[in-house]
Amino acid sequence: MNNTSLRKVAVVGANRIPFARSNTAYAKLDNKDMLGAALKGLVDRYKLKGERIGEFVAGAVLKHSRDFNMAREVILSSDLDHSTPAYDIQQACGTGLEACILVANKIALGQIEAGIAGGTDTTSDAPIAVNPNLQRGMMEFNGAKTNAAKARAFIKMINPGNIVPEIPKNSEPRTGKSMGGHCEITTKRVGVTREEQDKLALASHKNLAKAYDEGFFKDLITPYQGLERDNNLRADSTLEKMAKLGPAFDRNGGTLTAANSSTLTDGASCVLLASEDWAKKHNLPILAYMTHGEVAAVDFIDEREGLLMAPAYAIPRMLKAAGLSLQDFDYYEIHEAFAAQVLATLKCWEDAKFCKEKLGLDKPLGSIDRSKLNVKGSSIATGHPFAATGGRIVGSLAKTLSQKGSGRGLISICAAGGQGVTAILER
């Protein structure tokens, strides 16, 4: 809107706090605490104290009503210039990556020179709502004009049945099924085995452990609350240990377990994006460039399509726009909500019938080199603080490309509500 020619968007750096299993290291913290810590680490590392950034875009999936302006509140508690604009977004598990895309678009258009995308989530501090009847009674009491009206509202408020709070549910509002329950249906339809899932989950832990041992995360993570590593990492995992676990979502023949599914997690991440000129002016490195983004949604009601299969549709559209094939990548970052979801997506891209009937393609997208998949570990090993996952992936992929010195990486994140957010990074 401010520029007729698009500019290149650089991924300058990223930072996150170690991810922690729910109700462990961060049990007494909230989203602002964690996002503030991730942002502070980024500001300190790249010497941004006092800098006015074009904008800060961040979000959380589970958020208290008091945090309606969370991103701006975090800015006001940070060392950035407090005149930095900020706003919240939410697109389920795709929130972090969508925040990056929003910032990148403004940089590309010349509206801002630099921006920070962030995401945070805690299931240890999940919002618990009052009973709807109690809420209505309180509102009626507040608005009552007479003592009689106040008395009627008060009686409604103290009804014992109205005192029970509303606990957050891990299910889709439209179907009542959990995300894992939906994924079990897709798994059976596509034909993903338990053994395949366990092997992918094991690789996630092994790759993450190796990356830590090599010092890969030293400039991507700020130690926090006594943690220096993601405390969900199980470097000693084995297929034999995984095989002993029973199904987590379908007790009768299910294949998704606690070992091959991501766990409830607390954490936060931030990504610094900028124009090339801004990065050079501030003597900051360019790890990679964000070149494409695509978002898709599927109609999962009555299982017309799998809840978590939207990336299978988004990626082909993005590849067409970029003039690339599925094989034109050095790295693939596919978010591991469940190992089964990753494998189902890959199988669908290999399937001629799916690609023709669902994607309108003349031939399958084909297979990928599995050795290029989630090479630094992914959500099964790190954990998955919903809105923070996108920033983790962008930061890790950008650094991986920077270390290689060239190349291209594909990002795919499935999300609740039948959505998918995807992107391409290049070096």
C-alpha positions, 0 to 999 in steps of 0.5 A: 500500500505504501510501496509499489514494489515488494521488498525482501523480508529478512529473518534476523533472529529469534528467541524463545524460553525453554518449553515446559510440560504443563504444571511444571517449571512455569506453573505459577506464571502467566502468558505475559510473564513468558512472552515478556521473557522471550522478548527480553532475550531477543531485545538483549541479544540484538541490542534493541534497547530503546529501539522503536520497532514498526510493530509487535504482533503476538497472540495466545490461544488460551488467554484470560479476558484481562489479557485483551491487550496482551501484546501491548502490555508486554511492550510497555514492560519491555526495554523497547521504546514504548511507542512501539505499536502492538496488537494481538492475534489468534489462529489456534496453533498457527498463531505464531507463524501467522504473526510472522506472515503479518509482520513480513507482509508489512515489511514487504509493502514498505509499511514498516522497516522491522517487526517482531512476531510472538506467541505464548501459551500456558495450560498451567494457567488456563482461563476458568470461566464462571458458570454462564447462569452466574455470569448473567446473574452478576450482569443483571445485578449490576444493571438492576435499578430497584432493590427487588431486581437486585434481589432476583438477580442475587437469588440467581447468583447464589443458586448452588448449580450456578457456582460450578465453573466452566473448565476449558475443554480440549475438544472442537466446539462443532463436533465435541471430539478432541483433536486426538480423536479427530486424528485417530479417524484420519489415521485409520482412513489414510492407513498410518501404523502405530510403528510408523508413528513411534519411529517418527516420535523417536526421531523427534527426541533424538534430533532435538537431543543432538541439536542441544548437544551440538549447542545449536540453541545457544543463540535461540533460547534464553534460560528461564526459571531454572530451565536451560532445555525443554523439559519434555525432551526424552533423550533416552526414549526407545521404541521398546518403551514407546510400545508399552504405552496404551492408546490415549484417545481411542481405547479400542484399537487406537494408535495415538499414544502419549509418546507419539503425540505432543503434550500440553506445554507452557512457553513463548517465542519471538521472531525479529523480521526486517528489511535488508536495509534495516538489518544492515543499518543495525549491523545485524545478520540475515539468517534467511528470507521469508518468501511465501506464506499460505493459509488454508481451511477444510470443512471437517464437520462430519469428517468430510476432511480430517480436522488437521489436514488443511496444510495438505491443501495449503502447501500445493497452492503455495508451491504453485505460487512459488513455482516450486515442487515438493522436492525443491527443499533442503529442509521440511518443518512439519509441526508434530501435533501428532506423529500421525498427522505428519505421516497422514499429510505425507501419505496424501501427497504421495497418493494419486487419487487424493491429489487428483480429487482433492487438490485438482492435480494431474499427478501426486506431489510425491515423496520427500527425503525423510532425512530432511524432516524436522532435523532439529526435533519438533513438537513431540520432543519440544512440547507444543505451547500452541501460539509459540510453536510457529516462532520456534519453527521459524527461528530453528529453520532460519538458523539451519539455513544460515548454517548451511549457507544456502537452501530452502525450507518448507514450514507446515502447521496444522491448527484447530478449526480445520486450519493450516498455516504454511510458509517458505524460508530461503537463504 
